[in-house]
Amino acid sequence: MAARNRLMGARGTSSTSRWRLRQRLAIGALLLCAVAGAGAGLKIRSDVRTAERHLAGLQVQVSPVVLDRNDLLLRAFLSPDDKWRLPVGPADVDPLYWRMLIAFEDRRFYSHSGVDPRAFVRAAVQAALNGRIVSGGSTLTMQVARLLDESGTRSLTAKYDQIVSALALERLYTKEEILALYALRAPFGGNLEGVRAASLTWFGKEPDRLTPAQAALLVALPQSPEGRRPDRFGDAARLARNRILDRAVGAGVLSAADAIAAKSERMPKRWRAMPRLAPHRAQAAILAAPQKAVHRLTIDKALQSRLESMLARRAAAFAPHVSAAILVADHQTGEVRAALGSPDLLNEARDGHVDMTLATRSPGSTLKPFIYGLAFEDRIAHPNSLVSDRPVDVSGYKPTNFDLSYQGTVTIREALQLSLNTPSVRMLEAIGPSKLFARLKRAGLRPRLPEGKTPGLAVALGGVGVSLQDLVAAFGALARLGRPLFLSIDAEQSTALAVTGSRGRPVLSAEAAWFVGDILSGLPQPQAADTSAVAYKTGTSYGYRDAWAVGYDGRHVAGVWLGRADGTPVPRQTGADAAAPILFEVFQNLGAERVPLAPPPATLTAEARSTPPEALREARIGLESKTGNVLGITYPPDGAVVDLGLSSGSKSDLVIKMTGGRLPFFVLFDGRPVPQGGGLYSRTLSRPLPAGGFVEVTVIDSRGDSASVQLFAK
């Protein structure tokens, strides 16, 4: 019995020892797990902080885009890493797409912190039951992390890095910002990245309004962007799209009827090119600020698109090497609404890469309105003054009319509407080419002459270089009754330039500008009613090198140029026959109803508009036709106001022109002799005035005959 008790005691002691040993081992294991867990937690925490620092400085390279005045896409360019990756945010994408994406990829996206343990467990169980991976455990945040790091998920190390990056992303960004990163970086086949680029390429439209079928396809493509490309693997793309639609029905995102209808929608079959509207100006915007991702222009995309289609259709009837350009602006603000530098950017025969809205060309007769406007302002002529259209010799310069015929005595109105050459040259002689140049510069026009040359009478017939943009700005000043117009195509600068332009010095007086517009609106009006006339002027440069038409209504000013970019003549192509019809089609594209031209200034009574004063019954443009060899001063005319820039500090000489008399001449300002220098034997003299204000200019010839005029210099 005692032996039995000893045996039982030994067994009890052994059992207690084993229990205590197991207890110690369990506690040790728990402690080891706790230490390992704490260590793992510390490592994850440290790795997340490291990932935060990395992701906080991460910059996604996007495609530079050029937008119109309403933020619609005009043109996009490849990103620096050669991707179509257009800027896009969650608000730019149809909400249906986001609901489908979250329902399919990450139902608990808004509740987890980057990693979804339930999704991992589900994926593991499905893999064990099926012997293969059925669904992944990656959240949308983890997918964004993978896309940003451009890493794979085939190894445990890569998956761990993805988890760490996802946790870091959730600490750095809001859920909406994470969705924005997905919308920007998700792959869609080829070099397409991002929902916007994919929608434009596969559907030809922005992603803000998608059909259920389109939204489903955009959800499906990133899972296998190359294997499901609609243009190459249409059947695979359709099956994947339909699975998304079925899942959307199961998640309550889409009704069964809508899903059935969506499955019958045709799949896209081709890769559409990115928009390429206003290509010349879009390229210029990128070059001017290459660091910017988004460039905004004042162009109206709808108008630009209509005019590009119209010009392409028109160009089909041109000779193979003939180019064309169109510029349209709102003359109330100075904002350019459409700019077409050529009919086709890629047409090498037409030199389509050259922006002909900015090219320097001869303007033909398009500057004549400004010559007559200055004549009206200086009281040299009235629209109904009489002028003689006949052969003329001005110091050896013998201009002829375009058709080599002469009309005899006509009114100034008729002379401008018929674009007669000899009256405009005689008028410019009376005004002075330098004064015309000064006023054109006020209009923002940059007239170009050969180096070393000064303005001459040939300017009246196109003997100067200007651009289409220059002419549109100058005619815009006419539309604004003389107030200068400064054009802008940069949306960020347009308001400031419009204000600056409205405060500039006038190009013409309001009365003179209205007279010009009244005359030009009396020209034939194809496709326009008499009550909504367009004031316009055509021009054809020497040798048929350039054909022009520039005009305006009460809101818009537009210009058209036709010719060859290399300056080769285009026989029989004139402004009236070739450019004017295009100009009026431009105005038709601006709307069926024309905005009426500005009413006459209050200072112009009905009688003043129709009847010239007695002194202007005939235009005062020189005495040579009546006085034979009698000495006379043809410029400046008596009583003229001469702008020499004295008030602005850019002082210029007074030009004096004489006719008749006998050389040499002596000139006096207010009775004081003027040093003659080399001008003693010339009929044109240029000398500085000692001061501004009223000045009497007297010329005495070698016979003692004299002629005087009084003027006001400013």
Secondary structure, DSSP 8 states (H G I E B T S, - for coil): -HHHHHHHHHHHHHHHHHHHHHHHHHHHHHHHHHHHHHHHHHHHHHHHHHHHHHHHT-------EEE-TTS-EEEE---TTS-B-----GGGS-HHHHHHHHHHH-TTTTTSSS--HHHHHHHHHHHHHHSS--S----HHHHHHHHHHT---SSHHHHHHHHHHHHHHHHHS-HHHHHHHHHHH-B-STTBBSHHHHHHHHHSS-TTS--HHHHHHHHHGGGSTTTT-TTT-HHHHHHHHHHHHHHHHHTTSS-HHHHHHHHTS----S-----B-SHHHHHHHHHH-TT-SEEEBS--HHHHHHHHHHHHHHHTTS-TT-EEEEEEEETTTTEEEEEESSS-TT-TTTTTTS-TTS--B--TTTTHHHHHHHHHHTTS--TT-EEEES---BTTB----TTS---EEEEHHHHHHTT-HHHHHHHHHHH-HHHHHHHHHHTT---B--TT----GGGGGT-SBB-HHHHHHHHHHHHTTT-----B-BTTTHHHHHHHHHTS--SS-HHHHHHHHHHHTTS--TT--GGG--EEEEEE-GGG-EEEEEEE-SSEEEEEEEE-TT----TT--IIIIIHHHHHHHHHHT-SS--------TT--HHHHH---GGGSB----SHHHHTT--EEEES-TTEEE--STTTT----EEEEEESS-S--EEEETTEE---GGGGG-SEEEE--SSSEEEEEEEE-TTS-EEEEEEEE-
